[in-house]
């Protein structure tokens, strides 16, 4: 059974959504949600003369340049005898040739030439000789591919808002050796001040007590945001937590020297984090598999794209809105020289080390801070079985309608900018 077939095996033929109670982890698709747009490759990685192979959601895809320079995605299997198109060549503009018998395919997937048989080939262009094409769209140098059998949805529904305006979006990627859902759920709980207690970006800001109850998720239509009224980022945190028997955490405050030294820089950086434009793209978790947060020095997105069942490509989108060409260049320099290592390696590799051997099939006893984990799993199962347009039943705090959530309810940076504008 192929990876795609394993994922489809759980799908309902009639769109009936299963009961969303109890442990529903076995119902979560191992290779992600289909019929969504996913990031596939940086545009600059696709050159003119040689195709590129990528894998996502169990699909093996060949990327090549179209006649006008656009990036084309074609299934990485020649319909003739199964050779890999990504091992071939781009002899002619807008085409890719199979390395075995020289079958040439254009941007529509049509077989236009058979180089091993010549111009009189009797098979060229016949029904069944075409290769499957995946719709693509390139935004800010990142190639997005539509993975699914339905007609592509508007890409604005699946890709953050900053990709469609003049924002600076710095893009990075790493690979984690775990399932995509394990990777994504990592950002839904209270682990940050423990797992990342020695990460440079956390230590510079000091200890933040998460609190025993977490935050109520607010459904915004394409995922969940956190209620800033319950956020500890708006409260003054103690130097440490004290437990009933007198033990405290952190055990020592040596890290506070680092915090004291770098706090002014941290606070200055936070003032430059851009607020989201809409509640739909505020902090929180969004379909098909991303986490967004107003973190450190930018509006930061972590997008988890399954490669195989236990291999995930994690894309990072760092959104900034610098003024002027020099500031844009400066931010690019900072990202390449320092910020990328701090976030995508020093910080994120601490997450990966925990997840490598995490058991996702053992019994769980969830905490109050896992509220979003529960709702996210229900949302994923609903969309997997019912389709991307399936209705998700959820009651927001104060009965807020998902598409009418006030931005000030889900964005700390929006409230801070609003307060600064008044003063």
C-alpha positions as CSV (number, residue, x, y, z in Angstrom):
1,X,0.0,0.0,0.0
2,X,1.4,3.4,-1.0
3,X,1.6,6.3,1.5
4,X,-1.2,8.0,-0.2
5,X,-3.4,4.9,0.0
6,X,-2.6,4.6,3.7
7,X,-3.9,8.1,4.2
8,X,-7.0,7.5,2.1
9,X,-7.8,4.3,3.9
10,X,-9.2,6.2,6.8
11,X,-11.3,8.5,4.6
12,X,-15.1,8.1,4.6
13,X,-16.7,7.4,1.2
14,X,-19.8,9.4,2.1
15,X,-18.2,12.3,4.0
16,X,-19.6,11.1,7.4
17,X,-17.6,12.6,10.2
18,X,-16.9,10.1,13.0
19,X,-17.7,10.7,16.7
20,X,-15.3,13.4,18.0
21,X,-15.0,12.1,21.6
22,X,-12.5,9.9,23.4
23,X,-9.1,9.3,21.9
24,X,-9.3,10.3,18.2
25,X,-5.6,10.3,17.5
26,X,-6.0,7.1,15.3
27,X,-8.3,9.1,13.0
28,X,-5.8,11.8,12.3
29,X,-4.3,11.4,8.8
30,X,-0.7,10.2,9.0
31,X,0.2,12.2,5.9
32,X,-1.7,15.4,6.5
33,X,-4.9,17.0,5.1
34,X,-5.4,16.9,1.4
35,X,-7.0,19.5,-0.8
36,X,-4.9,22.4,0.6
37,X,-2.1,24.5,-0.6
38,X,1.4,23.6,0.8
39,X,4.8,25.1,0.5
40,X,7.0,22.9,-1.6
41,X,10.3,24.6,-2.5
42,X,12.1,27.9,-2.7
43,X,11.8,29.2,-6.2
44,X,15.5,29.8,-6.6
45,X,16.1,26.0,-6.0
46,X,14.4,25.2,-9.4
47,X,16.8,25.9,-12.2
48,X,16.2,26.0,-16.0
49,X,18.2,22.9,-17.2
50,X,17.6,20.4,-14.5
51,X,14.3,19.3,-12.7
52,X,14.1,19.0,-8.9
53,X,12.5,16.2,-6.9
54,X,10.4,16.9,-3.8
55,X,8.1,14.8,-1.6
56,X,5.2,15.9,0.4
57,X,2.0,14.2,1.8
58,X,3.3,10.9,0.3
59,X,3.3,12.5,-3.2
60,X,6.6,12.4,-5.2
61,X,6.7,15.5,-7.4
62,X,9.1,16.8,-10.0
63,X,9.5,20.6,-10.3
64,X,10.7,22.3,-13.5
65,X,10.6,25.7,-15.1
66,X,7.8,26.6,-17.5
67,X,8.3,28.5,-20.7
68,X,7.8,31.9,-19.0
69,X,9.8,31.0,-16.0
70,X,7.0,29.8,-13.7
71,X,7.6,26.7,-11.6
72,X,5.6,23.7,-12.8
73,X,4.8,20.6,-10.6
74,X,4.4,17.2,-12.3
75,X,4.1,13.7,-10.8
76,X,7.6,12.2,-10.6
77,X,6.7,9.1,-12.5
78,X,6.8,8.7,-16.3
79,X,3.6,7.1,-17.5
80,X,5.6,5.0,-20.0
81,X,7.5,2.7,-17.7
82,X,7.8,4.5,-14.4
83,X,11.2,6.2,-14.6
84,X,11.7,9.3,-12.5
85,X,11.2,12.5,-14.4
86,X,13.3,14.4,-11.8
87,X,16.3,12.4,-13.0
88,X,15.8,13.7,-16.5
89,X,16.6,16.9,-18.3
90,X,14.9,20.1,-19.5
91,X,16.2,20.1,-23.1
92,X,13.6,22.5,-24.3
93,X,12.0,25.6,-22.6
94,X,8.9,24.6,-20.7
95,X,9.4,20.9,-20.8
96,X,10.9,18.0,-18.9
97,X,12.3,14.8,-20.5
98,X,12.3,11.3,-19.0
99,X,15.8,10.0,-18.5
100,X,14.9,6.5,-19.8
101,X,13.3,6.9,-23.3
102,X,13.2,10.6,-23.7
103,X,9.4,11.1,-23.3
104,X,9.0,14.9,-23.2
105,X,6.2,16.6,-21.2
106,X,5.0,20.2,-21.3
107,X,3.5,22.4,-18.6
108,X,0.1,20.7,-19.1
109,X,1.5,17.2,-18.7
110,X,1.0,16.4,-22.3
111,X,3.5,14.1,-24.0
112,X,4.8,16.2,-26.9
113,X,7.9,14.2,-28.0
114,X,9.5,10.8,-27.7
115,X,13.2,11.4,-28.3
116,X,14.1,7.7,-28.5
117,X,11.6,7.0,-31.2
118,X,11.8,10.2,-33.3
119,X,9.2,12.5,-34.9
120,X,7.2,9.5,-36.3
121,X,6.6,7.9,-32.9
122,X,3.2,6.2,-32.9
123,X,2.6,6.7,-29.1
124,X,3.4,10.3,-28.7
125,X,0.4,12.3,-27.5
126,X,-2.0,9.4,-27.3
127,X,-4.6,9.2,-24.4
128,X,-2.9,7.8,-21.3
129,X,0.5,9.2,-22.1
130,X,0.0,12.4,-20.2
131,X,1.5,13.0,-16.7
132,X,-0.4,14.3,-13.7
133,X,0.1,18.1,-13.1
134,X,-0.2,19.8,-9.7
135,X,-1.4,23.4,-9.6
136,X,1.3,25.8,-8.4
137,X,1.6,29.4,-7.3
138,X,4.8,31.3,-6.4
139,X,4.6,33.9,-3.6
140,X,7.6,35.9,-2.3
141,X,10.0,33.3,-3.7
142,X,8.2,30.3,-2.2
143,X,6.5,27.7,-4.5
144,X,3.1,26.5,-3.2
145,X,1.6,23.3,-4.6
146,X,-2.1,22.2,-4.4
147,X,-2.2,18.7,-3.1
148,X,-5.6,17.0,-3.6
149,X,-8.1,15.9,-6.2
150,X,-10.6,18.7,-5.8
151,X,-10.4,22.0,-7.7
152,X,-7.9,24.4,-6.0
153,X,-9.3,26.7,-3.4
154,X,-8.3,30.3,-3.3
155,X,-4.7,30.3,-2.2
156,X,-5.5,33.3,0.1
157,X,-7.5,30.8,2.3
158,X,-4.4,28.7,3.1
159,X,-1.4,31.1,3.0
160,X,-0.9,33.9,5.5
161,X,-1.9,37.4,4.6
162,X,1.6,38.8,4.6
163,X,2.4,36.9,1.4
164,X,-0.1,39.1,-0.5
165,X,1.2,42.6,0.5
166,X,4.5,44.5,0.8
167,X,5.6,42.8,4.0
168,X,9.1,41.3,4.2
169,X,8.9,37.5,4.6
170,X,12.1,35.7,5.5
171,X,11.8,32.0,4.8
172,X,13.7,29.0,6.3
173,X,13.2,25.3,6.6
174,X,14.5,22.3,8.6
175,X,13.5,18.6,8.7
176,X,12.2,17.0,11.8
177,X,12.2,13.2,12.2
178,X,8.7,12.8,13.5
179,X,5.1,12.8,12.3
180,X,3.6,16.2,11.2
181,X,0.9,16.1,13.9
182,X,3.4,15.5,16.7
183,X,5.4,18.4,15.3
184,X,2.5,20.7,15.2
185,X,1.0,19.8,18.6
186,X,4.3,20.8,20.1
187,X,3.3,24.4,19.9
188,X,-0.1,24.0,21.7
189,X,0.9,23.6,25.3
190,X,2.8,24.9,28.3
191,X,6.3,23.4,27.5
192,X,8.1,26.5,26.5
193,X,9.5,27.7,29.8
194,X,10.6,24.2,30.7
195,X,12.0,22.7,27.4
196,X,13.4,26.0,26.2
197,X,14.6,27.4,29.6
198,X,18.2,27.5,28.2
199,X,17.3,28.8,24.7
200,X,18.8,32.2,24.1
201,X,15.6,33.7,22.9
202,X,13.6,32.6,26.0
203,X,16.3,33.3,28.6
204,X,16.7,36.9,27.5
205,X,13.0,37.6,28.3
206,X,12.9,36.0,31.7
207,X,10.6,33.4,33.3
208,X,6.9,33.5,32.3
209,X,4.5,31.4,34.4
210,X,2.0,29.8,32.0
211,X,-0.6,29.2,34.7
212,X,-2.6,26.1,35.4
213,X,-5.6,26.7,33.1
214,X,-4.0,28.0,29.9
215,X,-6.1,30.0,27.4
216,X,-9.5,29.2,25.9
217,X,-9.1,28.6,22.1
218,X,-11.1,31.0,19.9
219,X,-12.2,29.5,16.6
220,X,-11.6,32.0,13.7
221,X,-12.7,29.8,10.8
222,X,-9.4,28.4,9.7
223,X,-8.1,27.4,13.1
224,X,-7.7,28.7,16.6
225,X,-6.3,31.8,18.3
226,X,-5.6,32.4,22.0
227,X,-7.7,34.8,24.1
228,X,-5.3,37.6,25.0
229,X,-7.4,38.4,28.0
230,X,-6.1,35.2,29.6
231,X,-2.6,35.5,28.3
232,X,0.3,35.6,30.8
233,X,2.1,37.9,28.4
234,X,-0.1,40.7,29.7
235,X,0.6,40.0,33.3
236,X,3.6,40.5,35.5
237,X,5.2,37.1,36.2
238,X,6.9,36.1,39.5
239,X,10.6,35.3,39.6
240,X,9.7,31.7,40.1
241,X,6.8,29.4,41.0
242,X,6.6,28.1,44.5
243,X,5.0,24.6,45.2
244,X,3.1,23.6,48.4
245,X,6.1,21.8,49.9
246,X,8.3,24.9,49.4
247,X,10.2,23.7,46.3
248,X,10.4,26.3,43.6
249,X,11.0,26.5,39.8
250,X,13.3,27.6,38.4
251,X,15.6,26.2,41.1
252,X,18.0,29.1,40.6
253,X,17.9,32.5,39.0
254,X,21.3,32.5,37.4
255,X,19.7,32.9,34.0
256,X,18.3,36.3,35.2
257,X,21.8,37.8,34.7
258,X,21.4,37.0,31.0
259,X,17.9,38.3,31.1
260,X,19.0,41.5,32.8
261,X,21.7,42.0,30.1
262,X,19.5,41.4,27.1
263,X,16.0,42.5,28.2
264,X,16.4,46.0,26.7
265,X,17.2,44.5,23.4
266,X,14.3,42.1,23.7
267,X,11.8,44.8,24.5
268,X,13.1,47.0,21.7
269,X,12.7,44.0,19.2
270,X,9.2,43.3,20.4
271,X,8.1,46.8,19.5
272,X,8.9,46.1,15.9
273,X,6.9,42.9,15.7
274,X,4.1,43.7,13.2
275,X,0.5,43.0,14.3
276,X,-1.6,40.8,12.1
277,X,-4.1,42.6,9.9
278,X,-7.0,40.3,10.7
279,X,-8.0,37.8,13.4
280,X,-8.0,35.0,10.8
281,X,-4.2,35.3,10.7
282,X,-3.5,36.2,14.3
283,X,-1.4,33.9,16.6
284,X,-2.5,30.4,17.1
285,X,-2.9,27.3,14.9
286,X,-4.2,27.3,11.3
287,X,-5.2,24.8,8.7
288,X,-3.7,22.8,7.1
289,X,-0.8,22.7,9.7
290,X,0.7,25.9,10.8
291,X,1.4,27.7,14.1
292,X,1.7,31.5,14.3
293,X,2.9,33.7,17.1
294,X,4.0,37.3,17.8
295,X,7.4,36.0,19.0
296,X,10.8,37.5,19.6
297,X,11.3,40.0,16.8
298,X,8.8,39.1,14.1
299,X,5.4,37.6,13.4
300,X,6.5,34.1,13.2
301,X,5.0,31.1,11.5
302,X,6.0,27.4,11.7
303,X,4.4,25.3,8.9
304,X,4.6,21.5,9.3
305,X,4.5,19.7,6.0
306,X,4.5,15.8,6.1
307,X,7.1,14.2,3.8
308,X,6.6,10.7,5.0
309,X,4.8,9.3,8.0
310,X,7.6,10.0,10.4
311,X,9.4,12.8,8.5
312,X,8.3,16.4,8.5
313,X,9.6,19.5,6.6
314,X,9.1,22.5,8.9
315,X,8.9,25.8,7.0
316,X,9.4,29.1,8.9
317,X,7.9,32.4,7.8
318,X,9.3,35.5,9.6
319,X,7.1,38.5,8.8
320,X,8.5,42.0,9.3
321,X,7.4,45.4,8.0
322,X,10.7,47.5,7.9
323,X,10.6,51.0,6.5
324,X,13.0,51.6,3.6
325,X,15.4,49.6,1.6
326,X,18.3,49.8,4.2
327,X,16.1,48.4,6.9
328,X,14.9,45.5,4.7
329,X,18.5,44.7,3.9
330,X,19.5,44.9,7.6
331,X,16.7,42.5,8.6
332,X,17.8,40.1,5.9
333,X,21.4,40.3,7.2
334,X,20.3,39.7,10.9
335,X,18.2,36.7,9.8
336,X,21.0,35.1,7.9
337,X,23.8,35.9,10.4
338,X,22.0,35.3,13.7
339,X,18.2,35.1,14.0
340,X,17.8,32.0,11.9
341,X,20.2,30.0,14.1
342,X,18.6,31.3,17.3
343,X,15.0,30.3,16.3
344,X,15.3,27.5,13.8
345,X,18.2,25.6,15.4
346,X,19.0,26.7,19.0
347,X,15.2,27.0,19.9
348,X,13.5,24.5,17.6
349,X,16.0,21.7,17.8
350,X,15.2,21.5,21.6
351,X,11.6,20.7,20.5
352,X,12.8,18.0,18.0
353,X,14.9,16.2,20.6
354,X,11.8,15.6,22.8
355,X,9.6,14.5,19.9
356,X,12.0,12.0,18.3
357,X,11.0,9.2,20.7
358,X,7.6,10.5,21.8
359,X,4.9,7.8,21.9
360,X,1.8,9.1,20.1
361,X,-0.1,5.9,20.6
362,X,0.2,5.5,24.4
363,X,-2.7,6.5,26.8
364,X,-2.9,10.2,27.6
365,X,-3.9,12.2,30.7
366,X,-4.4,15.7,29.3
367,X,-4.1,18.9,31.3
368,X,-6.1,22.2,31.3
369,X,-3.3,23.7,29.2
370,X,-4.0,21.1,26.5
371,X,-7.4,22.6,25.6
372,X,-6.2,23.6,22.1
373,X,-4.7,20.2,21.5
374,X,-8.2,18.6,22.0
375,X,-10.0,21.1,19.7
376,X,-7.3,21.0,17.0
377,X,-7.5,17.2,16.8
378,X,-11.3,17.5,16.4
379,X,-10.9,20.1,13.7
380,X,-8.4,18.0,11.7
381,X,-10.6,14.9,11.9
382,X,-13.6,16.9,10.8
383,X,-11.8,18.3,7.8
384,X,-10.2,14.9,6.9
385,X,-13.5,13.0,6.8
386,X,-15.9,15.8,5.9
387,X,-13.7,17.8,3.5
388,X,-12.2,21.2,3.8
389,X,-15.6,22.9,3.7
390,X,-17.1,20.7,6.4
391,X,-18.8,22.7,9.3
392,X,-16.9,22.5,12.6
393,X,-19.1,22.7,15.7
394,X,-17.5,24.9,18.3
395,X,-18.8,27.5,20.7
396,X,-16.5,30.4,21.2
397,X,-16.2,32.4,24.5
398,X,-18.9,35.0,24.6
399,X,-20.5,33.3,21.6
400,X,-18.3,35.3,19.2
401,X,-18.9,34.4,15.5
402,X,-15.7,32.9,14.0
403,X,-15.5,35.4,11.1
404,X,-16.3,38.3,13.4
405,X,-13.6,37.8,16.1
406,X,-12.2,41.3,17.1
407,X,-8.5,41.5,16.4
408,X,-8.0,43.0,19.8
409,X,-9.3,39.8,21.3
410,X,-6.5,37.6,19.8
411,X,-3.5,39.9,19.3
412,X,-1.3,41.4,22.0
413,X,0.7,43.4,19.4
414,X,-2.5,45.0,18.1
415,X,-3.4,46.1,21.6
416,X,0.1,47.5,22.2
417,X,0.1,49.4,19.0
418,X,-3.3,50.8,19.7
419,X,-2.2,51.9,23.2
420,X,0.9,53.5,21.8
421,X,-1.0,55.4,19.1
422,X,-3.3,56.9,21.8
423,X,-0.4,58.0,23.9
